[in-house]
C-alpha cells in the first residue's frame, strides 16, 4: 500500500466531500426537500428539538473517576456520547437550515465544550496513561510536554471535528475554527507523529477506526503534501494490520456491529484517500476487501436478526449510506431492504462519520431486496450458515467451529443458532455489559463469554477453555438443496484428560417445516462422571409431550429426545446485556443418564 510516489499522488483541494461551496449549498437545499430522505431528516429534526430544550452537560471529575473506582462505564459514557449527539445533530441542522441561528449557536457551544474536555478518550481506555498519571514532573528549564493518548473515540472526535469544519466553516466563528485546528494538532497529529501506539499493529477494529480517523482528519486539515504524507505513511500500515485480522473469506469474527464500525471507518478513509489521489491509491481494489464487504449479506438470519457470535448484538439495523456506496463498488453486493435502515438514534455513540454518510451516500434509486436463501460455509473461519424459505416461512441455522482466541472471543466452539419466522429458538446471548472486568482476567466468568452461556456440552462439570489451542477439527461439510451437514470434533476445545473425541454432527433437513438433527458422539479414556448437553434459549413456554418437549413462542419448536437416555432440567439464566438491561433466558440441560466411555446423545429440533 505504501508507495514512494505517495506524495506525488496527493493533490490540493479545499474539500473532499463537495467540489465547491456552490455544489455543497445546492446539495443541502435539494436534500432538505427530497422525499426519500425525509424519514431520516425528520428524526434528526426531532433530536434537535429535544436537545435544544436540554442544558449542555459537562464531563465532571466525579464522572471521570467512576471507572477507576468501580469499573463501571455507563455513567461517564452516557454524557460523553450525548455530547457527540449534540455535535452531529446540530451540524446537520446547520447545513439543512443555516438561517436558524439557534442551531449555529448550539453547534459552536458544543464544539467549544468538546475542545475543553480533559481527554477525548474514554476513561476505560486510559489505564496507565499520561492522563491518569499523578507524577508531578514540571520545570521551567525543561520543555513542557503534555502526553495524549489516542483511543477510538479521541481519533473519531478528530475526524468529526475536521470534517465538520470543512462543511460549516462559513457559518462558524473563526475562533471556533481555530480551536478545532489547535486541538486536533495538539491531541492527535503531534502525539501520532511522536508515539507508536499499540493499536497500529492490532488486527481488529481499533486499527481501522483509530488510523482511519486520523488519516481522514489529516486529509481534511493538512494542505502540505509532505506533512500529509508523514501521517498517511503511518496510517496505511495500520490499515494493512486491520485487514490481516480477516481470513480471505471476509468473515468478521468480531461480529456484525464491529464490521459496521471497523470496516465502515476503513471505507470512509479509503474513499477520502481515493479522492485526494484522484484514484491512484485505491484501497478497495483487493479481493479480500471485496469479500469483507460481502460479509453483511451473509451474517443475517432474517430481516434484522443477526448471527451474533462473539461480542455482537442479536438484532441490527443497517447503514444504508454505507450499503449504497459499496453496491457501486462491487456488483455482487446485495443492497438490503430500506425497512432495515438504521434510525438516526440507533447508534448510541452518535458517530458523526456514520450519520453524515447515511445522508451523503443514500441513493433513493438503489435496488434493495430481502436477504436471499442458500447455504454458505466459510472454510477458514469455520462458519456454517443456511437460510431456507418455504411456504411455511423463513428459517435459518448457523453454527461455528474455530478456536477460543478469536477477536472479542467467546468460548463457543460448536455453538449454534436456530431461527424460524423471525424468532430465535436457540440463541447466542451476544455482548454483555462492558466493564473493567469484562476485558480482563474475569472475562470468561461472564455468562455470555464462557461456554456455560452457549449451546455446547459440559463434560465432568468442565467448560471449554480459552486460547487458540482450544479449537475444533472440521470432519465434514455438505451443502444441498434438501439436506446439509456440518460435522466437527470438539474434543480439543476442552482441557480434559478424559475426552478423546467429541464428534458433533448437525443435519439440517430443508423440507416444508425444516428440522435440525443434532448428534454428539463421545469417546473417552475412562467412564465420565457427568455429561450435560446444554442449550440456550429465550424464556419461552415449555410443555411436555410423549416425544419430548415443545418450545412455544409465536412459533412452535418440538424437541424430540429419548427420555431413557437424557434427563432434562430447565434452569433460568439471568443475563445483563450490552445496555445494562436484565434478560431472562433458559438453559435446557439434558444430562446423559448413564455416561460411558463410548456414548452418544441425539436430539431433533422440529419446527411445527
Secondary structure, DSSP 8 states (H G I E B T S, - for coil): ---TTHHHH----S-SS-SSHHHHHHHHHHHHH-GGGHHHHHHHHHHHHHHHTS------HHHHTHHHHH---HHHHHHHHHHHHHHHHHHHHHHH-TT-HHHHHHHHHHHHHHHT-S-SS-GGG-TTSGGG-------SSS---------HHHHHHHHHHHHHHHHHTTTS-HHHHHHHHHHHIIIIIHHHHH---GGGG-SSHHHHHHHHHHHHHHHHH---HHHHHHHHHHHHHHHHHHHHTS-TT---TT-HHHIIIIIHHHHHHHHHHHHHTTTSS-TT--HHHHHHHTHHHHSEEETTEE--TTT--SB--B-HHHHHHHHHH-TT---B-GGGB--TTS-TT--HHHHHHHHHT--TT---B----EEEEETTTTEEEEEEEETTEEEEEEEE--EE-STT--S-TT-EEEEETTEEEE-----B---TGGGSTTGGGSTTTSGGGSSSEEETTB----EEEEE-EEEEEE--SSEEEEEEE-GGGS--SSEEEEEEEEEEE-SSS-EEEEEEEEEESS--S-EEEEEEEES-EEEE-SSEEEEESSSEEEEE--TTTEEEEEEEEEEEBTTS-EEEEEEEEEEETT--SEEEEEEEEEE-
